[in-house]
Amino acid sequence: MFDTPGPRLFALPPGSDFPAELVSGLIERMADQPPEAMSRVEVYLNTARMRRRVTDLFLARGARLLPRLRLLTELADRPGLALPPAVSGLRRRLELAQLITALLDAQPDLAPRHALYDLADSLADLMAELRVEGLHPDRLAALDVSNHAAHWARTQAFLGIVSQFFDQTAAPDAEARLAMATDLLAQRWQADPPRHPVLIAGSTGSRGTTLRLMELVARLPQGALILPGFDFDTPEQVWARMDDALTAEDHPQYRFRRLTDRLGLTPASITAWRRTPPPSPARNALVSLALRPAPVTDQWLTDGPALPDLLAATADLTLIEAPSTRTEALAIALMLRQAADSGQTAALVSPDRNLTRQVTAALDRWGILPDDSAGRPLNLSPPGRFLRQIARCLGQKLTADHLLALLKHPLAASGGDRGTHLRLTRDLELSIRRHGPIFPTGADLMRWAETRDDPQAGSWATMLATVIDQFAPTRSAPLADLVARHRSLAETLARGMAPFGSGELWLKEAGQSASETFQSLQDESPHGGQFHPTEYAVLFEAIFAGGEVREAVQAHPRIMIWGTLEARVQGADLVILGGLNDGVWPKAPDPDPWLNRKMRKDAGLLLPERQIGLSAHDFQQAIAAPRVILTRATRDAEAQTVPSRWMNRLENLMAGLPERNGPEALNKMRARGAMWLEMAQAMDRPSPDLLADPRFQPARRPAPQPPRTARPERLSLTEISRLIRDPFAIYARHSLRLRPLDPLRASPDPRDRGSVLHDILERFVRTRPEDETRGAARIRLLGTAAEVLADSTPFPAARLLWLARLERAAEHFLIQDGRHGGTAIMLETPGSLRIDPPGFTLHGKPDRIDALPDGRLHLIDYKTGTPPTARQQEVYEKQLRLTAAMVERGGFENLGPREVASFSYIGLGSGQKVEETDRAKIDLDREWEKFLRLITRYSLRSTGYAARRAVFAERMEGDYDHLARYGEWQMTDRATPARVGEDDPA
């Protein structure tokens, strides 16, 4: 094939269809050879997708013998090498986790235990990098770290773990096995080099092992390298200044300079594999100049005027700068839809998976399913979510919300009779919301089932009881035991009440992928040692986060979503580069917990900028496609975004070249993008006809007028305040009979604190001995509080906090308790008073009623917050005033009509205030008349229950604000009465 001496380097420019040009060039060079000669050609490619494309292209050229197409990662499986099998990456990480555990037990200050698997993962990556670059950990130990002594001491403690895996007797991992294969081939080829053509195509040599193999192949008698995306427009003086990795590593062409240096060549010795011109040579020259290394961007001033006319160079470039990621996704979806309608092949290329998922969702409205090369993340699939939920709950008390989340998962009880499962789950949820418990156990579920009049509740609860009790808190356990328990729980929940099987947990593509990943963890778990359940959850999530689901779907044949790696080997009529923001494209370098940049350079490791340089190379190749659209969002969900550094360079270069029509070309790029932005934004704007439709008008402030029979005939003392301030809440609660659901995850709130405080004070007063001293009363009060809190509050932090608050308020309470010299005769005793007309019952349960020495009564209401002021009591806080009126009218059966002397609101919060009212200073008869007028008015059909009529603060949230559609109307809007329901029968 070759008649010139090596080493041989060929390349194709950015924008070329690399697989197609590779195949064409290979066929052309073998045209004068017999047909069987092609079968002796050995071609190494860098991805399986590239191999499939090359194979398809050969088949499309007619019947012929194919070359031997291999992957670089399969080098160790080359026949005749006989290398030992590689241990899996998961096993190596589990082995490292065991060693790190022992190290942390000996030196707990080195790192937190929750970072166990992250440390193992990071060390495994460092090991792989050392293998790839052909280095030993001893190289790191020899570094000069005098300025980083403390950090380096901690780092060396961990690096000591790694050294044992570099012994000759240690089982090799994948990277070590690949390095061994490269060394063996080097020895064999030096002694007996192959005479048939050996090619490496599509690799840039960014990894040390691959670079060594490329050196070997380039020096073979019939060896050659075919490089992708080589920039033939880069001048020699620019190549010459790319000699320092610290300043040039992030340049897209740096790896080619590194390769030529290793081969003793210069970039000028790289020749074109084929002379086919790229789609836009002028655009390639523009991008090449824009991406020059930072120290030589002053060449824009000298080389910029030599560029061709930029209007022509950017005629097929469009720039979209969307105000949000949603608008960006809609604009991309519109462009892909147009391409589908016109029969074009279009591809979205982006490393931003959130953006690609939004685009996929937007395309769904037109029934377009793109061919997504990345598939779906395994941890976001139904089995992945289900298994992760179970992992998070292992080894801790199962809360009610976690239990119900598991029961409501689509895979739960998927083995059969899911309808019964969902019905019982709903009933259990309502019971837990109303009655608890917060941490349900198997025994709790069995007791609940006994109260149900349902023949299937017992067997269902029995199944769940066995599952729940396996979530009990545990300490560290062997990893194999945790994995086995995890699997058993998952399969039992998925099976439900079916006699056998695991439901749909392991079915379809997602279930099969989850099963394979879970099985690999189960197979390697004996190498994991001891894990705490929380550490196991972190481990499990990390493993599943790296999995993918490839679903067999009928995707659109011309609409694709590619990652940057896939874009290198494919061709499309339209290429959309999405998410061009810094931190996304390029991705910010991952933090290195072990070595800084200088240490890495001194040790011969890769710099963090390597990934940026590879990403820049992907960008340079993708932007050279025939027709390209560049998109970015100027703002994400959190803040303003920063354009990708390559976009910044391109725009700045064009803006500074008016003589080459750069500013005008840039404006035209934006103008072409503005058209798509306008269409995308129009999708979210309602049409004028829709705005005029009464069904879509904002709601008015409601004031429903139900019939008399649907109005409440009975209200409590505390509800009168709500009737005055928010009548709509009374309507929703009593006329519509809607009750707010308690939260699934109960948490201590002011209402709970108030209930507990009332229980404490009631028990304290009821058990008061005669002649008790103030000191003894205080001790008894706090003891009573501790007992009540222990019985009724399952939150340890809340118990301590509330007890401390009561301790601060105890003296204030005891002073108020004995200030009037009265005796408590009623505590939390219900009473009611029937009022005819209008046929209404007022009822209530005052906190405390004391009998004074003169026979009159003193009423007390305890408040955990601030007591209502006199003005508030006059306007809407009527509880004690109406209680006093009830007492004087015989509303409490055991008291009979009695005269009230005074009443007090006693605050036991931080303010410790008291609002006392003397009965003689207010007109209770007038208060009663106002109350009668209020309830009489609301007994009329014409009176509406207005929403938020007189709330204390506009920001105050009500239980029924969403039902009243508050937010569509303002507090300044007038209420709109509206009759609801049928009129009462005459």
N, C-alpha and C positions, 0 to 999 in steps of 0.2 A: 504493500500500500504506500509506503514511504520510501523515497530514494535519497533523502537528505539525512545528514547525521543529526542525532539528538543532542540535547533534549529538545522536544517539539512542543510548542504551545500554540494552540489555535483558539479563536474566540469568536463570539457573535455579539453584535452591538445591542444595546437596550432597545426594546420594541420588537425584536425579531421573535418569531415563533420558534423557540429553541428546539423542541422535539421535532418539528417538521423540518427545520433546517439541518438538524443532526442527521435525520434519516436520508434526506436528499443528498447531503454531502457524502455520506457513507456509500450510498448506491453509486454516485458518480465516481468515487475513487475506486470502487470495485468493479466498474463496468467492463474493464478489459481482463478480468479474472474469470476462471471457470465458476459455474454456479456453486460448486461445493466449497469454494474459498470463503464465501460469506459465513458458512457455518463454523469456520475456525476463528472468526473474529470474536474477541472477548470485550464486551462493553460493560463498564461499571457505572451505574446510575445512583443518584442519591436518595430517591424516594420510590416507593411502590407505585404511586400515581404516575410518576414519570415513566416507569417501565411499562405500565398499561398503555399509556398514550403512544409510546414508541412502538410497542407491539401492534397496536391498532393501525398506526401509520404505515408500517411495513405491510400488513395484510391488505390495506387499501391500495397498495401499489401493485397488486397482483401476486400470483402464486410464485413463491421463491423460498429458498432456505433462509432461515433467520439466523442472525448472530446469537451468540450466547449472552443473554442479557442478565446481569447480576446486580445485586445491590451492594453498596459499600458496607452496610451493616451485616451482610451475609458472608463477609470475607473469611470469618473464622470457621464457616461450614464448608469451605472449599475442599473438594475431595483430596485426600492424601495428607492432610495436616494432622488429623487424629489428636485434636486438642481435648482436654477434659471439659465436661459440661460446665456451663456457667451457673452460679447460684443466682436466684432471682433478686431483683432490687429490693423487694419487700423483705426477704429473709435477711439481707445485709443490714437493712434499717432496723429490723427487730433485734438483731445481734448487737448493733451499736446501742440500741436503747437499753439493753441489759447492762452493757458496760457503763453507760452514762449513769444508770441508776446506782450502780455500785459506787461510782465516783461521787455522785451527789450525796449518797449516804455518808461518805467519808468527809466530804467538804461541802456542807449544805449552802455555804455562801457563794458558791460558784454560779448558780443559776436556780431559778424557781422550778419546782417539780412539774408544774403545768406545761412547761416548755419542753418536756422530755422528747416527744416525737419530733418537734420542730428542730431541736438540736441534732437528733439522729439524722433527720432528712438533710439538714445543712451539712453535716459531716460527710454523709454519703455523697453529696454533690461535690464537696471538696476532694474526696477520694477519687471520684470519677474524673475530675479535672486533672488531678495529678497523674492518673493513669494515661489520660489522653495526651498530655503534654510530655509524657515520658519522664516524670520526676519522681523522686522518693521523698517521704516526709523529712528525711535528714537534711534535705536542701532548705527546708523552712527553719529548722533548728539552727542553721548556721547564719541566719540573717542578723544584720546589725539593728537591734531594737532598743538601743540605749535610751531613746526618747519615749519609749512606750513600755517601760519595764513592768508596771503593774498589770496593764492589760495583757501584755505578752505572757506573763506568768500564768494567767487564767487560760489563755489560748493554748499554751503548751500542755496544760493538764489534759485538755481535750484531745490535742493532736497526738498525745501519747497513746490514746486508744486506737488511733488509726494505724499506727506503725505496724502492729501485729498482723494486719491484713496484707502487708506488702512482703511477707516472708514467702520463700519459694514453696513452702508446704501448704500455704493457705489456699483454700478453694478460690478459683478466680471468679470475679464478677464479669459482666458483659464487656465492660471497657478493658479490663485486664486481658480477657480472652482475645479481643480484637487487637490489642497491642502485641500479644504473643504471636498471633497470626501474621501480623505485619513483619515482625522480626524473623519469623521462619521463612516467609517469602523472600525477604531481603537476602538471607543466606542462600537459598536455593537458586534465586535468579542471578546472584553474583557468580555462582558456580556454573549454572546452566540456564542462561536467559532464554525465555520462550522466543520462537521465531515467528509465531503468528501475531497479528495485530492485537494489541491490548490498549483499550481506550478508557479514560475516565471522563465522563461528560456531565456537566451541570453542577459541579462542586466548585466552591471558591477556596477550599482548603482552610476554612476557619478553625478547624479542630486539629490538634497536633498529630493524632494518629492518621487522620486522613491526609494531612499535609505530607507526612513521611511516605505514605503509600503513593501519593501523586509524584513525589520526587523519584521513587523507584520506577514507576511506569514511564515517566517522561524520559528516562535515560535508557529504556529498553531499546533493542534494535528496531522494533516495530511498535513502540509505545508512543502515545500522544495524549495530551490533555485538551479538552474542548471546554473553554471557560464561558460562563453565561454573563451577559450584560457588561461586556468590557467596553470602557469608554475610550474610543479611538480619538476623541476630540481633546483629551487631556494633553497639554503640552509637556515636552520633556523636562522643562525647568520645574514644573509642578510635581512631576513624578520624583524628581531629584530631592525635593524638599519634604517628601513623605518618608523621612528616615527615622522619625522618633515616634514610637507608639503612643507616648503620653499626649502628643498633640495631633496625631493623624489617625489614631485607631477608629474614630467615629466617621472617617471619610468612606464613602461607598466603595472606592477602588483600592483601599489600603491593602486588602488581602492579596490583591494581584501583585502589588509591589513587594510584599513579604515573600510571595511564592517565587518571583523572579530572582530575588536576592538569594534564596536558598539554592536555586539552580544555577547561579552565576550568570544570569542573563539580565537584560533590561526590558522594560515594558515595550520598547520599540521592536523587540524581537518577536512579539506576539503578532501572528498573522491571522487574517480572516479565514474562518472555516469555509465560508461561501461569500461570494461578492454580491449577494442580494442586498440592496439598500434597505435600511429600516423604514418604517412608515413615514417618519418625519425627521430627516437629518437636521433640519433647521431647529426643530424643537429640542432634539438631543443636544445640540451645541448650546442652546440657551440654558438647559438644565445643568449641563456639565459646568458651565461657568458659574451658575448660581450655587452649586454645591462644592466649589473649590474649598480646600481646607482653610480654616479661620485665619492663619497667619498670612495668607496670600490673597485675601479678598480685595486688597488694593488693586489687584489686576483687573477688577471690574472697570476701572477708569481707562486702562490701556487696551484690554481685549474686548470690552463691551461695544465700542463703536464698530468693531469688525464683524459683529453678529449680523446675520441676514435680517431682512425686514420682519419685525415681530408680529405685525398683523397677520402675515401669512403663516408664520411659525406657530401661532396660537389660535389659528382659525378653528381647529377642532378641540380646543380646550374651553371648558365652562367652569366657572367658579361660583359656588353657592355658599353664602355665609348666612346661615339660618339663625333666627333669634333664639331657638330652643332645639333640643334634641328631638322633640316630637315633630316639629316642623321639618327638621332635616330628614327624619325617617319618612315623613309623608311625601316630601319632594322626591326622595330616592324611589319610593314605591311608585309614584306617578311616572317617573322616567322608565322604570322597569316595565310598567304596564304598557307604555307606548311602544317599547321595544318588542314586547310580546305580540302586540296587535300588528306591528309592521313586519313581523317575521325575522327580526334581528336577534343575534345572540348577544346577550348582555350579562355582565357579571358585576356584582358588588364585592369589592375587595376591602376588608377592614379587619383590624385586630380587635375591634370593640364589639364584643359579643352582645352587650346590651343593645347597641344600635342595630345589629343584624336581627335580633329577636323582634325589635320594634318594627323593622321593615317587613319581616315575615308576617307579623300580625296585621300590618296595614294592607299587605297584598291579599290577605284572606278575604277582604270584602269583595274582591273581584274574582274569587275562586282560583287564584294563582298560588301554587305552592312551589317555591324555589327549591332548586337542588342545592342543599346546604352541605358543603363538604365536611363541616365540623360535626355534623350530627347534633344530638342533644346531650347536654351534660348529664351523666348518670345520676349525680346527686340531686338533680331537679326532676328526674322522672318519678312516676308514682311509687315504684318499689324503692327507689333511693330515698325519697322523703319518708316513707313508712319506716324503713330500717333505721334511718337517722333519728326519727322521733323516738323509737324504742331505745336506741343506744343512749340518748340523752337522759332517759329515765332510769336506766339501770343503776342499782346501788343506792337509790335514794327514795324517800317517801314519795309515793305517787300522788300528785295533787289532782283535784277534781278536774281542772281544765286540761291537764295532760291526759288523763284517762279518757275524757270525752273526745279530745282531739284524735286519739288513737281509734276509738270506736267509730268515729265518723269518717275515717279515711276510706276512700273508695275500695281499698283492698281488704278492709276488715270484714270478716264474715263473708268473703266472696266465694266460699266453698258451697254455699247453698242457703236458701231461705233468708236472703238479705233483707227482705221486707219486714219480717218479724224482728230481725236484729235492729233495724232502724227505728221501728215503732217502740221497742223496749228502751233503746238508747234515748229517744226523745222523752219518754216517761221518766227515766232515771235522771236526765238532765233537769227536768222541772222539779223533781224531788230534791236534788242536790242544791239547786238554786234557792229553794225555799227553806230547806231544813238542814242542809249540809250532809255529811261532814266535809271539812276542808281536805282531809287526807283519808279518802275512803279505803277501807280494807275489805278483804274477802268476807269477813263476818258481817260487815255493814251491808254488803250487797245481799247476803243471804237473808238478813233481817228485812231488807227492803222487799225482796221477792215474796216473803211470807205475807206481806200486807197487800200484795197484788192479787186481784181476782183474774188471774191469767194462767192457764195450765202450762204455758211455755216459759213463764218467768223463772221458775225454779231451775230448770235445766240450763237456761241461759246464764243465770246468776252463778250456778255451780261452775260452769266453764270459765266465767270471768274471775271467780274467786281464786281458782288455781293459778290464773295468770297474774293477778294483782299481787298475790303473796310472794311471787318470785321477784318482784321489784324491790323487795325489802332492802334497807340499807346494809351494805356489806363493806368490809375492808378489802385490801388488795387480795387478788386471787390469781392463779395461773391464767395466762391469756387464753389458753385452750378452753378452760372452763367458762370464761366469760363469752367466748365466741359460741360455744355450744349452747349456753343459756340464751344468748341473743337469738340464735337461730330457732331454738325451741319456742321462745315467746312469739317470734314473728310468724312462724308457721301455725301455731295454735290460734293466734288472733285472726290470721287470714282464713283458717279452716272454719272458724265459727262453730256452729252446731252440727256440721257435717261429721260423719263418723270417721273419716280418714282424709288424707291429702293435705295440701297446703293452699287450697283455694287458687286464686289467680296470681299469687305472689311471684312465681317463677315462670309465668307464661309470657308469650309474645317477645318481641325483641328486647324491650326494657327488662323484663323479668329474666330472660336468658343472660343478658349482660350482667345484671345484678347477681345472678346465681354464680356465674363464672368468677366475678370479683370476690364474692363472699367465700367461694370455695377455695380460692387462692389464699385468702386470709386464714381459713380454717386449716389448710394444708401446712402453712408456715407457722401457725400459732405455737407449736411446741418449741420454737426457737425464740419466743418472746419473753419468757420468764414471767415475773409477777407484774400485774397492772392494777392500778386502782380503777374503779368503774368510770370516774371522770376522765382519767387519762385514756382509758379505752375509747370513750366517746370521741375524744380529740383524734386519736389514731384512726378510728373508723371513718370519721368525716374526711380526714386528709386522704385516705385511700380512695374513697368514693368520689372525691372531688376531681380526681384524675381520670375517671372513667368516662366513656362515651357510649351513646346508644345510636346505633345505625338502624334506622327503621326502613322497612321495605314500603316505600310510598311511591305513588305515581306522580313524581315531580314534573314540573314544566320542563320540556327538553331544552329550552333556550334561555331560561332564567336561572342564574347560578349565584350562590354566595360562596366566596372563597376566602380562606385565610391567605396571608402573604406567601406562605410556602406553596400553596396550590396554584397561586397566580403565576408562579414562575414557569409552570409546565403546561399552561393552557392558553388558548387564544380566544378572543371575543371581539365582536364588532364594536361594542360599547363597554368601556371599563369605567366603573364608578369607584373612586377612592374616597371612602367615607371615614368620618371621625378624625380629620386631620388637625388634631389638637395636641399640644405638648402634654406628655404624660400618658397619651393613648397611642399616638403614632408620631414619634417613637415612645415606647413605654419607658417610664423612669427605671433606671437600673435598680435591681433588688439590693437591699442593704447587705453588706458582707460582715457577719459578726466576728470574723477571724482576722482578716488582713486588710490593710488600707491599700490605696492604689500604688504607692511607692513600693511597699512590701511585695505586692504582686509582681510588679515589674522586675524587681531585683531577683525574685524567685523564679522568674520565667513563666509565670501564670498569665492567663488572659486578663486584660483590663476590663472594668465595667463598661467602657465605651465600645467594646466589641459588639455587644448586642445592638447598640445604636448604629454602628457602622453597617451591620447586616440589615437592619431595618431600612437604613438609607439606601442600600443597594436594591432592596425590594421596591422602594419608592421610585428610584431612578428607572428601574425596568418597567414598572407599571405605568408611569406617566408617559412612557414612550409608545403606548398602544395607539392604534389608529385614531380612535375617538375617545376622549377622556373627560370625565366630569369630576371635579374636586369639590368635596363638601366638608363643611365643619359647622358646628354650632357655636355661636358667640357666647352662649351662656348655658351652663348645665343646671342641675337641680340646686346647686349650692352657691355658685358665684360665677363671675365672668371667667371665661376660658382664655387660654393663651394659644395663639396659632402654632401649629407645628413649625419647628425651626426651619424646615425646608420650604414651607409656604412663605414664611417671613423673608427668607433669602430671595425666593423667586419674585415676590411682589416688590421688594426693595430694589432689586436689580432692574426690573422692568420700569419702575417709577423713575429711575435715574437715567433712562435712555430715551429722552424725547426725540433725539435725532433718528432713532430706529423705531419710532412710533410706539415705544414701550408703554407710556401712560394711556394712550388711546387703546392699545391692545388689551391692557388690564381692565379698562372700563368696559370694553366689549365683552370680555369674559364674565364680568359681574352682571352686565345687562342680560346676557343669555341665561345666567343663573337666576336673575330677578324674575324672569317669566315663570320659571318653575316654582319659585317661592310664592309668587302671587297665587298660583293655582293651588299650592299646598295650603296656604292660609285660607283660601276661599272654601276649602273643604270643611273647615271648622266654623264658618260663618253661616248662620241660618239665612235662608232666603227670605225676601220681603213677604211672600205669601205665608211662610211659616210664622213669621213675626206677627202677622195680622190674625192668625188663627187663635180664637179665644182659648182653645185648649192649652196653648203654650204661653199664655200670659202669666205674669207673676201673680201669686195668690194675694188676696186682700186679707186684711186683718180680720180674723173670724170672730163672730159672736153668735154661735148657734142657738136656736130657739126650739128646744125639744118640747113635746107635749107634756102636760102636767103629770101624766102617769109615769113618764120617764125621768122626772126630776127627783132628786134625792129628798126623802122624807125624814132622813136622820143624818145628823152630822155631829162630829165630836167638837169639843171646845177648841182644840188646836186647828181644826179645819175651818173655823170661822175666819181666822186670819187669812187663810188661803182663798176663801170665798171673796174676801174684800180685795185682795191684791191680784189674784190670778183666777178669776171665775172659770176660765176654760179648763183648768186642771181639775176642778170639781166636776165639771161636765164629763171630762174624759174618764175620770175614775169611777163616778157613780152612775152616770147615764149610759156611757159606753162600756162600763165595767172593765176598763183596761187597768192592769196593774204593772208597774215597772218590774222587770225581772232583776233579781239580785245578780251580782256578778258571779261568774264561775269561780274565779280566784278571789276568794274573800280576803279583804285586807282591813286592818283596823281603821275605822273612820270616825268622825265626830259623833255620828248616830250611835255607833257601838259604844263609844266612850260614855255617852250620856246614859245609855241603858245600864251599863255596868255601874256607873256612879249612883244611879237611883237604887239599884239593888244593894249596893254597899250601905247607903244611908238608911234604907228601909230596915235592913238586918241590924244595923247598929242601934237604931232607935227602938226597935221591937225588943231587943235583948238587953236594954239598959237596966242595970241594977239600981236599987235605991242608994242614995248617999254616995254616989260615985264622984271621986275627985276629978279635977281637970286633967291631971297627969295620967290617971288611970284611964280616963275616957279617951285620951289621945292614943295611948298604947292599944286599947281595945279597938279603936277606929282603924288604926293601921293594920292590926291583926286581921280584923274582919275584911279589910280591903284585900289583903294578901290571899285570904281564903277564897273570896269571890272571884278574884282575877285568875287564880289557879284553876277554878272550876269552869269558868265561862270564856276565857280568852286564850286561844291556842297559839298566840304569838308572843314568844318570850320577850322580844324587844318592846312590844307594846305594853306588856305587863310591867316591865321595869319603868318605862317612861310614865305611864299613868299612875303608878304607885308613887313615883317621885313627885309628880304634880299634886297629888292628893296630900302628900306629906307637907308640901309647902302651903297648901290651903287648909290644913287641918285646924290650925289655931283660929283662923277666920271663921270656919264652920262652927267650932265649939263656942266661940263668942256669940255668934248669931243664934246658936241653938238654945242658949239659956237667957238671952237678953230680955225676953218678954215674960219670963217666969211661967210660961204655959206648959201644958201637958199634951203630948201627942195623943189624939183620940182616933185619928183616921190616917192610914198610910196606904197610898195607892189603892183606894177603895172606889169602885165605880159608882156612878150615880147618873140619873137621867130625869128629864122633865118634859112632859108632853104638853104641847101648846096647841090649843084648838080655839078658833081657827089660827092658822091655815092647815092644821093637821101635820105638825112637825115635831120631832123629838130631838132635843139637845142632850147629849150625853158626854161624859168625861170621867177622868180618873185623876184628881189632883194629887200632887206628890205628898202633901202633908197638911193636916188640919189640926191646929192646937186649940185646946180649951184654956182660956185665960182665967185668972183667979176670980174675975167679976162675972164669969159665966158666958161672956162673949167669945167669939172665935177669931183666930188669926190664921190666915191661909198662906202657905209657903210653896213656892215653885223654885226648884234648883236648876241653875243654868251652868253648863260647862263652858259656855262662851260669855259674851257680854250681855248683861240683863237689858231688856228694852227700857228706853228712857220714858219719862212721863209723857212726852209728846207722842212717842210711838204708841204707847198704851192708849192714848186718846184717839188716835187715828185708826189703827188696825190691829194692834196687839191686845186683843180683848180677852185673853184666856182667863186671867184671874178676876177681872171685872165681871165677866159672865159667870164664873164659878161662884163668886160672892152672891150674885143675884139668884143663882140656883139654890144656894144654901138658904137664903132668906125666904125662898118660895117652896121649901121642902123638897128639893131635888135629890136629897140623900136620905134614904129611908131610915137609917139608924140615928140620924140627927134630928129629923123633923125641922120645921122652920126655926132657925136660930139667927140671932143678930150677929153680924160680922163687925169686928172692931177695926181690923186692918188686914192688909195682905202685902206680901213681900216677894220680890224676885231676888234670890241670893245667887250671886255669881261666884263660882268656885274655880274660875279660870285664872289667867295670869293677873287680871285686874283686881279680882276679889272685891267687886262692887256689890252694893245693895241698893235696890230701888223699892222703897217702902211707901205705901199709900195709906193714908188715914181715911177710913170709911166716911167720916163726917165731912171730909173736904171734897167729896165728889157726890154727884147725884146719880145713885145707882138706878133709880126709877127711870131717869132720862136715858141712861145707857140701855136699859131693858127695852124702852120704847123704840130706840134707834135699831136695836137688834130685831124687834118684831117687824119694823118697817122693812128691814133688809130681807128677812126670810119671806115676808109677804110678797115683796116685789119679785123675788126669784121663784115664787110659786105661780106667777103669771106667764101665760104663753108668749106674751109680747116682749118679755125680758130675755135678752140674749146673754150668754156666758162669754163675755169679751176676754180675749187672750191678753195676758200680761197687763191688766188694767192699771195696777198701781204698784209695780215691783219696786223694791227698795233701790236697786241699781240695775242699769241697763245690761250689764254683763252677767247678771245673775242667771244661772241656767236652771230651767225648769224641766221636770220629767217629761212634759208633753210639748215642749217647744217644737220638736220636729213634726209632731202631728199638726200643730197650728201653722207649720211652714214659716216659722219665724226666720227672718233673713230675706225672704221675698218681700216682706213689708217692714216698715220702720216703726219705731215707737211713736213717732209724730203722726202716723196715719190714723184716721178715724176707723173705729170698728164698723164692720158691715154686718148687720143682723141678717140672719137667714133661717127660715123655718126648716126644720129637719123632722122626719118622721111624720106619721099620719096624725091628724087631729084626734083629740079624745072623743070617744062616742058621746053623743048627747045624752 
